Amino acid sequence: SASFGVLQTTLLLMTTEARVQGQALGMQELAIGIMPFSALAIGVIEHQIGVSRATQGNALLLVFTMLILAARVPELLRYSGNEPAKSQPHVAPTN
């Protein structure tokens, strides 16, 4: 889990412009922090309508969300990972 967290955050910081890295990390933490509540909600829904239908509904919600994201941020579709590293602000070492 720790290795995944480090790699996930490193990838996020490598692919995000320096000026919005704080916002990106905040969104990442929000997504991770809300997971227990969403799991509880999904469990309640599964209890009401069944696991199969709830899973299908979640899959459709994911596809719909990805389509909206692709429409609003088309740069994500063109990202290949081969772009040169974005310049980071230089911070002089303190003595």
GIWODA-V840754 format. One record per run of one state. SS is the DSSP state (2 for helix, 1 for strand, 0 for the rest). FROM is the first residue (numbers start at 1). LEN is the number of residues. Records with the same first field share a line. If there is no record, write none. Layout:
# GIWODA-V840754
SS = FROM-LEN  FROM-LEN
This chain:
# GIWODA-V840754
0 = 1-1  15-3  34-1  50-1  73-2  79-17
2 = 2-13  18-16  35-15  51-22  75-4
